[in-house]
Amino acid sequence: MQDSAKFHALRFLPGEDVKVEIEKFVKSQDIKAGSIVSAVGSLTEVSLRFANQEQLTNLKGHFEVVSLSGMVSSVSGSHLHMSVSDGKGKTVGGHIKEGNKIYTTLELVIAEYPSLVFKREKCEFSGYNELKVYPE
């Protein structure tokens, strides 16, 4: 499906939680379909679920956000992944959960697709709630 996008440029502040703030913004703007276009920043706490793992991995220290991507929706929530690197350049990434605390800043751009709605519905192939795209 093709759509025109509206862009939202944001900065989140020290101590704020990445996932909480993204979801708060998406709900406040009633963004029914969107994606993360760009993100840079730093964290002191990281909470990720690595691939095919049930438990969270929690890290403390100083980390650079080297990527943050995913789909956002005020209708059925967001699906976000992030990679961070430490002071030696070691990089890890996974599914974002609550608990990713901003150190100095998180600057990001969200693209909103006004004529679409993103929903999460059970997929017969994966067994998980996966993205379904609908016209608004």
MDAnalysis code that builds the backbone (N, CA, C; Angstrom):
import MDAnalysis as mda
import numpy as np

u = mda.Universe.empty(408, n_residues=136, atom_resindex=np.repeat(np.arange(136), 3), trajectory=True)
u.add_TopologyAttr("name", ["N", "CA", "C"] * 136)
u.add_TopologyAttr("resid", np.arange(1, 137))
u.add_TopologyAttr("resname", ["MET", "GLN", "ASP", "SER", "ALA", "LYS", "PHE", "HIS", "ALA", "LEU", "ARG", "PHE", "LEU", "PRO", "GLY", "GLU", "ASP", "VAL", "LYS", "VAL", "GLU", "ILE", "GLU", "LYS", "PHE", "VAL", "LYS", "SER", "GLN", "ASP", "ILE", "LYS", "ALA", "GLY", "SER", "ILE", "VAL", "SER", "ALA", "VAL", "GLY", "SER", "LEU", "THR", "GLU", "VAL", "SER", "LEU", "ARG", "PHE", "ALA", "ASN", "GLN", "GLU", "GLN", "LEU", "THR", "ASN", "LEU", "LYS", "GLY", "HIS", "PHE", "GLU", "VAL", "VAL", "SER", "LEU", "SER", "GLY", "MET", "VAL", "SER", "SER", "VAL", "SER", "GLY", "SER", "HIS", "LEU", "HIS", "MET", "SER", "VAL", "SER", "ASP", "GLY", "LYS", "GLY", "LYS", "THR", "VAL", "GLY", "GLY", "HIS", "ILE", "LYS", "GLU", "GLY", "ASN", "LYS", "ILE", "TYR", "THR", "THR", "LEU", "GLU", "LEU", "VAL", "ILE", "ALA", "GLU", "TYR", "PRO", "SER", "LEU", "VAL", "PHE", "LYS", "ARG", "GLU", "LYS", "CYS", "GLU", "PHE", "SER", "GLY", "TYR", "ASN", "GLU", "LEU", "LYS", "VAL", "TYR", "PRO", "GLU"])
u.atoms.positions = np.array([
    [0.845, -1.185, 0.000],
    [0.000, 0.000, 0.000],
    [0.885, 1.241, 0.000],
    [0.504, 2.209, -0.776],
    [1.268, 3.436, -0.884],
    [0.565, 4.527, -0.101],
    [1.346, 5.423, 0.497],
    [0.774, 6.460, 1.340],
    [1.726, 7.645, 1.413],
    [1.184, 8.821, 1.661],
    [2.007, 9.988, 1.951],
    [2.315, 9.985, 3.436],
    [3.470, 10.507, 3.798],
    [3.869, 10.501, 5.204],
    [3.905, 11.917, 5.771],
    [3.643, 11.984, 7.067],
    [3.802, 13.197, 7.854],
    [4.915, 12.876, 8.849],
    [5.858, 13.792, 9.051],
    [7.010, 13.512, 9.898],
    [6.941, 14.272, 11.213],
    [7.347, 13.586, 12.285],
    [7.405, 14.161, 13.626],
    [8.846, 14.050, 14.118],
    [9.498, 15.187, 14.374],
    [10.860, 15.197, 14.916],
    [10.774, 15.479, 16.414],
    [11.434, 14.626, 17.212],
    [11.303, 14.688, 18.666],
    [12.652, 14.613, 19.345],
    [12.694, 15.123, 20.565],
    [13.846, 14.896, 21.444],
    [13.307, 14.503, 22.810],
    [13.800, 13.369, 23.311],
    [13.463, 12.938, 24.657],
    [14.632, 13.273, 25.572],
    [14.345, 13.406, 26.863],
    [15.289, 13.970, 27.824],
    [15.930, 12.929, 28.732],
    [17.018, 13.338, 29.414],
    [17.691, 12.432, 30.344],
    [16.725, 11.834, 31.373],
    [16.898, 10.534, 31.612],
    [16.095, 9.829, 32.599],
    [14.795, 9.256, 32.068],
    [14.360, 9.714, 30.901],
    [13.114, 9.202, 30.335],
    [13.333, 7.807, 29.760],
    [12.249, 7.045, 29.666],
    [12.275, 5.676, 29.155],
    [11.905, 5.692, 27.671],
    [12.761, 5.120, 26.836],
    [12.587, 5.172, 25.381],
    [11.216, 4.652, 24.952],
    [10.874, 3.433, 25.336],
    [9.615, 2.824, 24.883],
    [8.407, 3.582, 25.429],
    [8.458, 3.926, 26.694],
    [7.341, 4.647, 27.325],
    [7.101, 5.968, 26.611],
    [8.163, 6.718, 26.322],
    [8.007, 8.031, 25.689],
    [7.532, 7.914, 24.249],
    [8.035, 6.931, 23.506],
    [7.557, 6.741, 22.135],
    [6.074, 6.412, 22.143],
    [5.669, 5.469, 22.980],
    [4.257, 5.082, 23.030],
    [3.368, 6.226, 23.518],
    [3.861, 7.016, 24.471],
    [3.094, 8.168, 24.957],
    [2.864, 9.178, 23.826],
    [3.931, 9.446, 23.041],
    [3.804, 10.380, 21.932],
    [2.843, 9.849, 20.874],
    [3.001, 8.581, 20.501],
    [2.152, 7.967, 19.473],
    [0.683, 8.034, 19.889],
    [0.387, 7.771, 21.152],
    [-0.997, 7.848, 21.639],
    [-1.496, 9.287, 21.678],
    [-0.642, 10.217, 22.112],
    [-1.070, 11.620, 22.208],
    [-1.392, 12.208, 20.836],
    [-0.712, 11.722, 19.791],
    [-0.937, 12.203, 18.433],
    [-1.894, 11.301, 17.657],
    [-2.355, 10.228, 18.301],
    [-3.234, 9.232, 17.686],
    [-2.680, 8.761, 16.334],
    [-1.405, 8.373, 16.350],
    [-0.750, 7.856, 15.147],
    [-1.169, 6.397, 14.997],
    [-2.022, 6.129, 14.035],
    [-2.544, 4.775, 13.830],
    [-1.588, 3.893, 13.029],
    [-0.687, 4.534, 12.280],
    [0.303, 3.808, 11.492],
    [1.538, 4.686, 11.334],
    [2.683, 4.185, 11.774],
    [3.912, 4.960, 11.654],
    [5.130, 4.069, 11.757],
    [6.275, 4.670, 11.477],
    [7.534, 3.945, 11.601],
    [8.617, 4.894, 12.087],
    [9.636, 4.309, 12.713],
    [10.789, 5.090, 13.140],
    [11.684, 5.270, 11.921],
    [11.997, 6.521, 11.612],
    [12.811, 6.837, 10.440],
    [14.278, 7.000, 10.829],
    [14.533, 7.648, 11.964],
    [15.896, 7.920, 12.393],
    [15.917, 8.053, 13.904],
    [17.012, 7.625, 14.524],
    [17.162, 7.783, 15.970],
    [18.632, 7.770, 16.347],
    [19.024, 8.703, 17.190],
    [20.360, 8.728, 17.774],
    [20.232, 9.175, 19.219],
    [21.153, 8.723, 20.049],
    [21.120, 9.132, 21.438],
    [22.015, 8.274, 22.292],
    [21.828, 8.395, 23.606],
    [22.647, 7.640, 24.548],
    [21.789, 7.168, 25.705],
    [22.201, 6.044, 26.298],
    [21.450, 5.421, 27.386],
    [22.390, 5.073, 28.540],
    [21.820, 4.986, 29.742],
    [22.550, 4.475, 30.898],
    [22.018, 3.118, 31.331],
    [20.818, 2.789, 30.905],
    [20.240, 1.483, 31.195],
    [19.623, 0.943, 29.911],
    [19.831, -0.341, 29.672],
    [19.337, -1.001, 28.470],
    [18.550, -2.228, 28.889],
    [17.377, -2.417, 28.291],
    [16.554, -3.597, 28.542],
    [16.045, -4.115, 27.204],
    [16.591, -5.263, 26.775],
    [16.261, -5.839, 25.480],
    [15.910, -7.315, 25.641],
    [15.055, -7.781, 24.742],
    [14.815, -9.220, 24.634],
    [15.519, -9.670, 23.366],
    [16.534, -10.507, 23.546],
    [17.298, -11.014, 22.409],
    [16.478, -12.040, 21.638],
    [16.892, -12.315, 20.416],
    [16.183, -13.227, 19.516],
    [15.936, -14.588, 20.158],
    [14.695, -15.029, 20.079],
    [14.277, -16.357, 20.527],
    [14.552, -16.619, 22.002],
    [14.543, -15.563, 22.822],
    [14.755, -15.675, 24.266],
    [13.513, -15.190, 24.997],
    [13.205, -15.815, 26.097],
    [12.048, -15.396, 26.907],
    [12.428, -14.266, 27.862],
    [13.623, -14.364, 28.472],
    [14.016, -13.415, 29.505],
    [14.614, -12.153, 28.889],
    [14.571, -11.073, 29.666],
    [15.168, -9.807, 29.253],
    [16.641, -9.792, 29.609],
    [17.409, -9.058, 28.846],
    [18.799, -8.767, 29.188],
    [18.855, -7.309, 29.602],
    [19.347, -7.059, 30.815],
    [19.441, -5.701, 31.351],
    [20.904, -5.333, 31.531],
    [21.286, -4.149, 31.032],
    [22.660, -3.669, 31.106],
    [22.675, -2.274, 31.705],
    [23.731, -1.978, 32.456],
    [23.927, -0.626, 32.999],
    [25.305, -0.148, 32.580],
    [25.402, 1.152, 32.319],
    [26.657, 1.751, 31.883],
    [26.349, 2.920, 30.973],
    [27.229, 3.140, 29.993],
    [27.005, 4.202, 29.015],
    [27.000, 3.573, 27.631],
    [25.917, 3.830, 26.898],
    [25.700, 3.193, 25.601],
    [25.249, 4.228, 24.585],
    [25.691, 4.034, 23.346],
    [25.207, 4.832, 22.224],
    [24.120, 4.052, 21.497],
    [23.047, 4.720, 21.138],
    [22.013, 4.101, 20.298],
    [22.551, 4.148, 18.876],
    [22.800, 2.974, 18.294],
    [23.315, 2.933, 16.918],
    [22.219, 2.620, 15.906],
    [21.099, 2.092, 16.386],
    [19.927, 1.947, 15.524],
    [18.690, 1.760, 16.387],
    [17.588, 2.245, 15.883],
    [16.278, 2.070, 16.506],
    [15.286, 2.047, 15.358],
    [14.570, 0.953, 15.223],
    [13.646, 0.839, 14.100],
    [12.383, 0.127, 14.545],
    [11.352, 0.270, 13.744],
    [10.128, -0.454, 14.030],
    [8.887, 0.290, 13.597],
    [7.766, -0.360, 13.887],
    [6.449, 0.152, 13.549],
    [5.770, 0.634, 14.828],
    [5.003, 1.719, 14.712],
    [4.269, 2.255, 15.858],
    [2.799, 2.396, 15.499],
    [1.946, 2.227, 16.519],
    [0.507, 2.351, 16.307],
    [-0.195, 2.619, 17.623],
    [-1.068, 3.623, 17.621],
    [-1.889, 3.901, 18.799],
    [-2.996, 2.866, 18.936],
    [-3.240, 2.086, 17.884],
    [-4.321, 1.105, 17.868],
    [-3.924, -0.175, 18.605],
    [-2.768, -0.724, 18.251],
    [-2.404, -2.009, 18.854],
    [-0.956, -2.072, 19.330],
    [-0.360, -0.939, 19.591],
    [0.981, -0.914, 20.156],
    [2.081, -0.917, 19.119],
    [3.304, -0.913, 19.622],
    [4.482, -0.776, 18.778],
    [5.311, -2.055, 18.775],
    [6.087, -2.216, 17.728],
    [7.053, -3.309, 17.615],
    [8.378, -2.644, 17.278],
    [9.265, -2.561, 18.282],
    [10.495, -1.794, 18.152],
    [11.718, -2.642, 18.450],
    [12.775, -2.440, 17.667],
    [14.064, -3.079, 17.894],
    [15.126, -1.989, 18.000],
    [16.162, -2.270, 18.804],
    [17.224, -1.293, 19.003],
    [18.563, -2.009, 19.134],
    [19.614, -1.356, 18.626],
    [20.988, -1.796, 18.842],
    [21.731, -0.685, 19.572],
    [22.553, -1.085, 20.536],
    [23.364, -0.129, 21.290],
    [24.800, -0.624, 21.339],
    [25.745, 0.332, 21.458],
    [27.148, -0.048, 21.597],
    [27.697, 0.551, 22.885],
    [28.640, -0.182, 23.507],
    [29.257, 0.311, 24.742],
    [30.518, 1.110, 24.413],
    [31.276, 1.477, 25.435],
    [32.470, 2.297, 25.263],
    [33.588, 1.619, 24.492],
    [33.526, 0.332, 24.320],
    [34.535, -0.398, 23.546],
    [34.012, -0.775, 22.158],
    [32.780, -0.350, 21.855],
    [32.201, -0.625, 20.548],
    [31.445, -1.935, 20.460],
    [31.390, -2.698, 21.558],
    [30.614, -3.944, 21.540],
    [29.147, -3.573, 21.353],
    [28.520, -4.206, 20.383],
    [27.148, -3.861, 20.020],
    [26.223, -5.047, 20.239],
    [25.065, -4.767, 20.838],
    [24.013, -5.768, 21.025],
    [22.700, -5.153, 20.577],
    [21.764, -6.003, 20.224],
    [20.472, -5.494, 19.794],
    [19.377, -6.493, 20.051],
    [18.155, -5.990, 20.088],
    [17.007, -6.848, 20.291],
    [15.727, -6.053, 20.373],
    [14.706, -6.722, 20.885],
    [13.362, -6.174, 21.022],
    [13.324, -5.247, 22.244],
    [12.823, -4.027, 22.071],
    [12.780, -3.044, 23.160],
    [11.661, -3.360, 24.143],
    [12.011, -3.293, 25.394],
    [11.047, -3.361, 26.496],
    [11.194, -2.086, 27.319],
    [10.353, -1.919, 28.346],
    [10.524, -0.789, 29.248],
    [11.849, -0.966, 29.985],
    [12.476, 0.157, 30.348],
    [13.720, 0.102, 31.107],
    [14.936, 0.593, 30.352],
    [14.747, 1.238, 29.209],
    [15.844, 1.840, 28.451],
    [15.891, 3.319, 28.795],
    [16.780, 3.687, 29.713],
    [16.828, 5.047, 30.261],
    [17.821, 5.915, 29.508],
    [17.346, 7.089, 29.123],
    [18.144, 8.030, 28.334],
    [19.205, 8.690, 29.214],
    [20.426, 8.778, 28.672],
    [21.551, 9.420, 29.362],
    [21.546, 10.924, 29.079],
    [21.843, 11.334, 27.850],
    [21.865, 12.766, 27.522],
    [20.719, 13.183, 26.611],
    [20.381, 12.327, 25.654],
    [19.341, 12.691, 24.699],
    [18.900, 11.465, 23.908],
    [17.725, 11.535, 23.351],
    [17.307, 10.615, 22.292],
    [16.565, 11.469, 21.282],
    [17.130, 11.571, 20.094],
    [16.548, 12.369, 19.018],
    [16.015, 11.407, 17.981],
    [14.748, 11.546, 17.634],
    [14.206, 10.619, 16.652],
    [13.180, 11.277, 15.755],
    [12.945, 10.625, 14.623],
    [11.939, 11.065, 13.669],
    [10.992, 9.897, 13.451],
    [9.701, 10.184, 13.567],
    [8.652, 9.201, 13.312],
    [7.907, 9.633, 12.056],
    [7.743, 8.703, 11.105],
    [6.916, 8.942, 9.927],
    [5.513, 8.420, 10.236],
    [4.519, 9.243, 9.983],
    [3.116, 8.858, 10.181],
    [2.468, 8.683, 8.820],
    [1.687, 7.603, 8.673],
    [0.992, 7.315, 7.424],
    [-0.504, 7.486, 7.657],
    [-1.041, 8.695, 7.400],
    [-2.415, 9.034, 7.796],
    [-3.524, 8.195, 7.164],
    [-3.292, 7.603, 6.004],
    [-4.381, 6.846, 5.376],
    [-4.326, 5.346, 5.692],
    [-3.451, 4.971, 6.659],
    [-3.321, 3.560, 7.030],
    [-3.573, 3.347, 8.518],
    [-3.868, 2.106, 8.863],
    [-3.970, 1.675, 10.258],
    [-3.158, 0.398, 10.391],
    [-2.251, 0.378, 11.368],
    [-1.489, -0.833, 11.666],
    [-2.162, -1.546, 12.822],
    [-2.413, -2.834, 12.647],
    [-2.964, -3.671, 13.719],
    [-2.083, -4.897, 13.872],
    [-2.169, -5.531, 15.015],
    [-1.454, -6.779, 15.287],
    [-2.487, -7.878, 15.425],
    [-2.383, -8.892, 14.576],
    [-3.341, -9.997, 14.589],
    [-2.591, -11.320, 14.529],
    [-3.198, -12.327, 15.120],
    [-2.598, -13.665, 15.152],
    [-2.319, -14.138, 13.724],
    [-1.079, -14.574, 13.510],
    [-0.652, -15.067, 12.194],
    [-0.710, -16.589, 12.192],
    [-1.359, -17.152, 11.191],
    [-1.485, -18.609, 11.113],
    [-0.141, -19.281, 10.859],
    [0.828, -18.555, 10.313],
    [2.130, -19.141, 10.001],
    [3.087, -19.095, 11.193],
    [3.169, -17.930, 11.868],
    [4.121, -17.786, 12.974],
    [3.516, -18.118, 14.337],
    [2.189, -17.965, 14.449],
    [1.541, -18.160, 15.738],
    [1.583, -16.935, 16.629],
    [2.233, -15.857, 16.168],
    [2.350, -14.617, 16.938],
    [1.427, -13.546, 16.363],
    [1.205, -12.504, 17.158],
    [0.477, -11.349, 16.647],
    [1.430, -10.570, 15.743],
    [1.103, -10.515, 14.461],
    [1.956, -9.876, 13.460],
    [1.226, -8.708, 12.804],
    [1.981, -7.882, 12.099],
    [1.458, -6.684, 11.458],
    [0.419, -7.012, 10.380],
    [-0.692, -6.295, 10.442],
    [-1.705, -6.282, 9.373],
    [-1.927, -4.802, 9.049],
    [-1.916, -4.471, 7.774],
    [-2.074, -3.100, 7.322],
    [-3.453, -2.933, 6.701],
    [-4.177, -1.917, 7.184],
    [-5.533, -1.636, 6.687],
    [-5.613, -0.190, 6.225],
    [-6.505, 0.089, 5.281],
    [-6.771, 1.495, 4.945],
    [-7.523, 2.145, 6.106],
    [-7.297, 3.420, 6.324],
    [-7.953, 4.165, 7.419],
    [-9.440, 4.234, 7.152],
])
